[in-house]
Each structure stands twice: as C-alpha cells, then as structure tokens.
C-alpha cells in the first residue's frame, strides 16, 4: 500500500533552500536516494530525505533553463544529470555542484528542436530526445556524435510525425 511521505508545500519560497515553483514536472531519485525535482520556471532542485534539506541552482544559472516542461535523466557518466526543457534545449548538470556543464540548442548543436518533451538514456549511455517538432534527436556523449530521426513523406519507414512526446525502451531494447 502506498502512503504520502512528503508534502512539498512547506518547501516553496524565494530563497535557495526552497522550491522555486509549486508546479512540479518530474521527480527523479539518484543512486544516493536524493530526489531531483524539475519545476516550471527556472532550474531544478535537489531534496535530501536524510536531512530534509533542499538545494537549488543559483538564480542566474537557473534562468538559462527557463522553459515550460522539464524532464530529467541520470547520465552514465558519473555525476551527470541531463535536463530536457520545453524551449531551452538540453542541459548537462554536475550533480555535485548544481552547475551547468553543457548546454545544447539548435543554434550550437545538431539538436533538431529546442522543445524537448522526453529523454531516455539507453544501456550504453546514448541519449534519445523526443521533441515537439523536430522528431527524435540522438546524442552519444562518449563520441560527441549526433543522429536524428525525422518524418519524411519521401521515406516510407520514417516517423509518422516530427511531434514526439514520449519514449519507452521495452525489455527487448526496442524503442517505442
């Protein structure tokens, strides 16, 4: 049976030890049991259940992450949190310092759209990025290489649409 352990209402506020917004998009637990929280507006927060303490990104850095929706994924590289945003592209965040270590957009990379609706990391560490209008972008951090899957009326086996909202890898490693 499930039970509600925490109600985050008491954590809202303007200082760096509170959530910056009550509209939460996603929770993600890391290997240490800490909870990463993606909210509307800017940045991400980190909740440590052992201490009850919340940390969040500094305001200036977090403003770069402004966007409507955010999705989170733990990278295969140590201490890397990937943050997909609805309008600001893809961010790599160092989980120890809460600092942005990389930022990919359509302006500085082959990312096909800055509105990234979902992120999936496969068993070898490749990032699969669903976008709202750019199909699927695929990024391999170890090789620093990109690929893409797009809709094309000229290719019968292409995607049905460039608006992709979610990704799922099944038990046979097929991506849906």
Helices and strands as residue ranges (DSSP letters): G 8-11, E 24-29, E 35-39, E 44-48, E 53-56, H 59-62, G 63-65, E 70-74, E 80-85, E 90-94, E 99-104, E 116-121, E 126-131, E 136-140, E 145-149
